[in-house]
Amino acid sequence: MLTEPLETNPAPTVKAKHLPLDENNNADEMVGVTDALIPFYDGKNVLVTGGTGFLGKVLIEKLLRACEGVSAIYILLRPKRGLTSEQRYREFVRHPVFERIRAKTPQLLAKLVCVGGDISLPLLGLSESDRRTLLERVHVVFHVAATVRFNEALVEAAILNTIGTKQLLELCTGMRQLQSVVHVSTAYSNACRREVDEVVYPPPMDPDRFVQCVQLLPGEVIGAIASQLQGAHPNTYTLTKAITEQLVAQYAERLPLCIVRPSIVTGAVAEPYPGWIDNVHGITGIMMEIGRGTISSIMCDERCTMDVIPVDIVCNTLIAAAWENAHSTVTPIRVYNCTSGQVNGIKWHEYGRITQSCAVRNPTKHVLLYPGFRFRTNRLVHKLVELLLHFLPAYLFDALVRARGGQPIMARLARRFQRAADTGEFFAMHEWTFRNGNLRRLGARVRRDRAADGFRCDVTGLDWEAYIEAYMLGIRRFVLKDDMDSLDQARAKLRRLLWFKRALQLAGLLLAYYLCALLFYPSGA
């Protein structure tokens, strides 16, 4: 049930409804400064799927704060963890991501509207009245919902990423006022290619056949043939994203669609706050554990250029892409590779060096060991170091905790981050070239608009050192809940840990010397 807003303080171009980008109704040759991006959203009703995820929350916050003329933002919410959609909605509007809005313009939160539904259910699990409301009112759709677990079972990944998208697109075909649909994919949907253009590539399997296979075959049968279906793809996430892109491209003949492909989405540059992050998935969790000193070895080719993109840059791109797409929807479908490597790249080695430096300069009170790690490509050495410096200390620490009657957690955390590192290993050991002409053109168009300062769409000129420091401070503040008042205490603790580390190193050297002496100069010889 739809909840009322809370009362709170190279083919022919297929044109969508034309909305002029400048005074002369000229979308391709704008002269001077335009004022079109933000006004485009005036009076618009927006539907967002995946709104409670990391990217979805930042997108909704930016739409509310920067596009104040937006009429309503419908958020598809499913029941979860024993909470109804309405209960989750009331929790959602109290989330810290909206702190700036609550402080300055709390009335904007009244534009958020909960729609009870589930992307994985037939017809999205919508009631008839909610479905009718969306069909009659929605102008812009952002499809952000997806499972981002790399090790998700193929059936679950297919239901959420592919079948759910198909059901949403079917809903979109009946929307009477629809002007733009933005599908969020991933730059790694074609992970088996080393050079990726802004086009939809043929998928490893026909989307319709894939959907039929998932819907008709028993789960255990699909699980048995999953590796064959996966082919050259590193995991079920990239496989289902590739198939879904082709599905979206098929609907582009009927809908004003475009695709945005972010790479690895990381903490914010500036919005809603510098370094904003609210999860420990992927690289964020690795950076957090580097800061806590619990990671000593990472499988990674440090010579490769990594590709990460701050979450607020992605959100700006989504909002601007929907605007551009409403004026010139083209076939083949327009794709934006929202990436950093070819714009302002950084090597893994440099990223790791800066992360390590920030961990020492601004330690957290939750630090356990003195930070220090290395990237490795030798799996045997990595596993040996992982055993000696990750798991052995974790089990020893847990043994001490048990002896004091506490609840041991370190071994469990070590296993969790080992799994995270293992699933991300493929992306840390390879390098891609992502062509992004469409993204650059979009950025140039935005820079000619009055909203340019608030809608940065790429990382041109980004100071990586300053960004990574803000990101590490964001992890400290928003994830570890450790404010700056504890910094002096944390630095004192870090100094003690440094002496402890040196003492252990000295003990190790003495032990090695003793063993060598026993080996080469046995007693009595």
BELPE-V605299 format. One record per residue. N is the residue number from 1. RES is the residue in one letter. SS is DSSP state (a for helix, b for strand, c for the rest). PHI is phi in whole degrees, -180 to 180 (NA if undefined). Layout:
n;res;ss;phi
N;RES;SS;PHI
N;RES;SS;PHI
This chain:
n;res;ss;phi
1;M;c;NA
2;L;c;-72
3;T;b;-92
4;E;c;-65
5;P;c;-57
6;L;c;-69
7;E;c;-81
8;T;c;-139
9;N;c;-67
10;P;c;NA
11;A;c;-112
12;P;c;-60
13;T;c;-77
14;V;c;-103
15;K;c;-87
16;A;c;-85
17;K;c;-58
18;H;c;-80
19;L;c;-128
20;P;c;-59
21;L;c;-86
22;D;c;-146
23;E;c;-62
24;N;c;-94
25;N;c;59
26;N;c;-113
27;A;c;-85
28;D;c;-104
29;E;c;-130
30;M;c;-71
31;V;c;-116
32;G;c;73
33;V;c;-91
34;T;b;-102
35;D;c;-138
36;A;c;-132
37;L;a;-63
38;I;a;-66
39;P;a;-60
40;F;a;-57
41;Y;c;-86
42;D;c;-61
43;G;c;76
44;K;c;-86
45;N;b;-105
46;V;b;-116
47;L;b;-109
48;V;b;-123
49;T;b;-99
50;G;c;71
51;G;c;-69
52;T;c;-92
53;G;c;-78
54;F;a;-57
55;L;a;-67
56;G;a;-62
57;K;a;-63
58;V;a;-67
59;L;a;-62
60;I;a;-64
61;E;a;-61
62;K;a;-69
63;L;a;-60
64;L;a;-64
65;R;a;-80
66;A;a;-95
67;C;c;-115
68;E;c;-64
69;G;c;-79
70;V;c;-60
71;S;c;-80
72;A;b;-157
73;I;b;-121
74;Y;b;-86
75;I;b;-116
76;L;b;-77
77;L;b;-127
78;R;c;-103
79;P;c;-62
80;K;b;-159
81;R;c;51
82;G;c;80
83;L;b;-103
84;T;c;-75
85;S;a;-59
86;E;a;-66
87;Q;a;-67
88;R;a;-65
89;Y;a;-62
90;R;a;-69
91;E;a;-69
92;F;a;-60
93;V;c;-71
94;R;c;-96
95;H;c;-65
96;P;a;-59
97;V;a;-61
98;F;a;-97
99;E;a;-60
100;R;a;-63
101;I;a;-68
102;R;a;-61
103;A;a;-76
104;K;a;-110
105;T;c;-137
106;P;a;-61
107;Q;a;-64
108;L;a;-66
109;L;a;-65
110;A;a;-68
111;K;a;-83
112;L;b;-80
113;V;b;-128
114;C;b;-82
115;V;b;-119
116;G;b;-69
117;G;c;-176
118;D;c;-149
119;I;c;-60
120;S;c;-90
121;L;c;-97
122;P;a;-56
123;L;a;56
124;L;a;63
125;G;a;66
126;L;c;-81
127;S;c;-74
128;E;a;-63
129;S;a;-69
130;D;a;-66
131;R;a;-61
132;R;a;-65
133;T;a;-62
134;L;a;-65
135;L;a;-63
136;E;a;-86
137;R;a;-111
138;V;c;-73
139;H;c;-106
140;V;b;-133
141;V;b;-124
142;F;b;-114
143;H;b;-98
144;V;c;-103
145;A;c;-61
146;A;c;-174
147;T;c;-90
148;V;c;-108
149;R;c;-75
150;F;c;-68
151;N;c;-101
152;E;c;-64
153;A;c;-60
154;L;a;-58
155;V;a;-62
156;E;a;-64
157;A;a;-63
158;A;a;-67
159;I;a;-63
160;L;a;-78
161;N;a;-86
162;T;a;-105
163;I;a;-66
164;G;a;-60
165;T;a;-64
166;K;a;-61
167;Q;a;-67
168;L;a;-65
169;L;a;-65
170;E;a;-63
171;L;a;-62
172;C;a;-62
173;T;c;-63
174;G;c;-100
175;M;c;-75
176;R;c;-75
177;Q;c;-112
178;L;c;-63
179;Q;c;-120
180;S;b;-161
181;V;b;-130
182;V;b;-113
183;H;b;-100
184;V;b;-92
185;S;b;-110
186;T;b;-146
187;A;a;-63
188;Y;a;-96
189;S;a;-65
190;N;a;-122
191;A;c;-63
192;C;c;-80
193;R;c;-102
194;R;c;-88
195;E;b;-119
196;V;b;-123
197;D;c;-86
198;E;c;-87
199;V;c;-138
200;V;c;-92
201;Y;c;-86
202;P;c;-58
203;P;c;-78
204;P;c;-69
205;M;c;-154
206;D;c;-59
207;P;a;-57
208;D;a;-66
209;R;a;-65
210;F;a;-62
211;V;a;-62
212;Q;a;-61
213;C;a;-60
214;V;a;-67
215;Q;a;-77
216;L;a;-100
217;L;c;-84
218;P;c;-62
219;G;a;-57
220;E;a;-68
221;V;a;-69
222;I;a;-63
223;G;a;-62
224;A;a;-70
225;I;a;-105
226;A;a;-59
227;S;a;-65
228;Q;a;-68
229;L;a;-67
230;Q;a;-67
231;G;c;58
232;A;c;-82
233;H;c;-73
234;P;c;-73
235;N;c;-162
236;T;a;-71
237;Y;a;-64
238;T;a;-67
239;L;a;-61
240;T;a;-68
241;K;a;-67
242;A;a;-65
243;I;a;-64
244;T;a;-65
245;E;a;-58
246;Q;a;-66
247;L;a;-61
248;V;a;-62
249;A;a;-61
250;Q;a;-66
251;Y;a;-79
252;A;c;-64
253;E;c;-76
254;R;c;-113
255;L;c;-131
256;P;c;-79
257;L;b;-106
258;C;b;-146
259;I;b;-123
260;V;b;-114
261;R;b;-114
262;P;b;-75
263;S;c;-86
264;I;b;-82
265;V;b;-83
266;T;b;-123
267;G;c;-59
268;A;c;-74
269;V;c;-72
270;A;c;-141
271;E;c;-125
272;P;c;-72
273;Y;c;-145
274;P;c;-56
275;G;c;78
276;W;c;-56
277;I;c;-157
278;D;c;-136
279;N;c;-151
280;V;c;-120
281;H;c;-76
282;G;a;57
283;I;a;-66
284;T;a;-63
285;G;a;-64
286;I;a;-64
287;M;a;-63
288;M;a;-62
289;E;a;-74
290;I;a;-61
291;G;a;-64
292;R;a;-87
293;G;c;80
294;T;c;-96
295;I;c;-119
296;S;c;-117
297;S;b;-145
298;I;b;-134
299;M;b;-74
300;C;c;-168
301;D;c;-90
302;E;c;-66
303;R;c;-80
304;C;c;-76
305;T;b;-81
306;M;b;-84
307;D;c;-139
308;V;b;-122
309;I;b;-139
310;P;b;-61
311;V;a;-61
312;D;a;-72
313;I;a;-65
314;V;a;-63
315;C;a;-63
316;N;a;-59
317;T;a;-64
318;L;a;-61
319;I;a;-66
320;A;a;-71
321;A;a;-65
322;A;a;-62
323;W;a;-63
324;E;a;-64
325;N;a;-65
326;A;a;-68
327;H;a;-97
328;S;c;-149
329;T;c;-78
330;V;c;-118
331;T;c;-124
332;P;c;-59
333;I;c;-56
334;R;b;-80
335;V;b;-122
336;Y;b;-116
337;N;b;-82
338;C;b;-89
339;T;c;-135
340;S;c;-119
341;G;a;-55
342;Q;a;-94
343;V;a;-100
344;N;a;-159
345;G;c;-76
346;I;b;-141
347;K;b;-78
348;W;a;-57
349;H;a;-58
350;E;a;-68
351;Y;a;-61
352;G;a;-65
353;R;a;-61
354;I;a;-67
355;T;a;-60
356;Q;a;-61
357;S;a;-62
358;C;a;-66
359;A;a;-64
360;V;a;-81
361;R;a;-72
362;N;c;-127
363;P;c;-68
364;T;c;-97
365;K;c;-66
366;H;c;-90
367;V;c;-63
368;L;c;-110
369;L;c;-137
370;Y;c;-65
371;P;c;-60
372;G;c;-179
373;F;c;-148
374;R;b;-138
375;F;b;-82
376;R;b;-136
377;T;c;-113
378;N;c;-88
379;R;a;-66
380;L;a;-64
381;V;a;-63
382;H;a;-60
383;K;a;-65
384;L;a;-65
385;V;a;-65
386;E;a;-59
387;L;a;-67
388;L;a;-78
389;L;a;-108
390;H;a;-105
391;F;a;-80
392;L;a;-61
393;P;a;-62
394;A;a;-64
395;Y;a;-70
396;L;a;-65
397;F;a;-62
398;D;a;-64
399;A;a;-65
400;L;a;-65
401;V;a;-64
402;R;a;-61
403;A;a;-62
404;R;c;-93
405;G;c;83
406;G;c;-91
407;Q;c;-100
408;P;c;-71
409;I;c;-135
410;M;a;-65
411;A;a;-65
412;R;a;-64
413;L;a;-64
414;A;a;-61
415;R;a;-67
416;R;a;-64
417;F;a;-76
418;Q;a;-65
419;R;a;-63
420;A;a;-62
421;A;a;-66
422;D;a;-66
423;T;a;-70
424;G;a;-92
425;E;a;-59
426;F;a;-57
427;F;a;-79
428;A;a;-88
429;M;c;-104
430;H;c;-131
431;E;c;-132
432;W;c;-124
433;T;b;-109
434;F;b;-101
435;R;c;-72
436;N;c;-143
437;G;a;-62
438;N;a;-64
439;L;a;-64
440;R;a;-65
441;R;a;-66
442;L;a;-63
443;G;a;-61
444;A;a;-65
445;R;a;-65
446;V;a;-65
447;R;a;-65
448;R;c;-92
449;D;b;-108
450;R;c;-64
451;A;c;-85
452;A;a;-54
453;D;a;-62
454;G;a;-99
455;F;c;-135
456;R;c;-68
457;C;c;-110
458;D;c;-152
459;V;c;-102
460;T;c;-56
461;G;c;78
462;L;c;-65
463;D;c;-82
464;W;a;-63
465;E;a;-64
466;A;a;-66
467;Y;a;-66
468;I;a;-65
469;E;a;-63
470;A;a;-64
471;Y;a;-64
472;M;a;-64
473;L;a;-66
474;G;a;-65
475;I;a;-61
476;R;a;-61
477;R;a;-81
478;F;a;-90
479;V;a;-99
480;L;c;-84
481;K;c;55
482;D;c;-119
483;D;c;-82
484;M;a;-70
485;D;a;-63
486;S;a;-92
487;L;a;-62
488;D;a;-62
489;Q;a;-61
490;A;a;-66
491;R;a;-68
492;A;a;-64
493;K;a;-64
494;L;a;-65
495;R;a;-63
496;R;a;-64
497;L;a;-67
498;L;a;-65
499;W;a;-65
500;F;a;-64
501;K;a;-63
502;R;a;-66
503;A;a;-64
504;L;a;-65
505;Q;a;-63
506;L;a;-64
507;A;a;-62
508;G;a;-65
509;L;a;-65
510;L;a;-64
511;L;a;-64
512;A;a;-63
513;Y;a;-62
514;Y;a;-62
515;L;a;-66
516;C;a;-64
517;A;a;-63
518;L;a;-65
519;L;a;-74
520;F;a;-97
521;Y;c;-130
522;P;c;-61
523;S;c;-62
524;G;c;86
525;A;c;-76
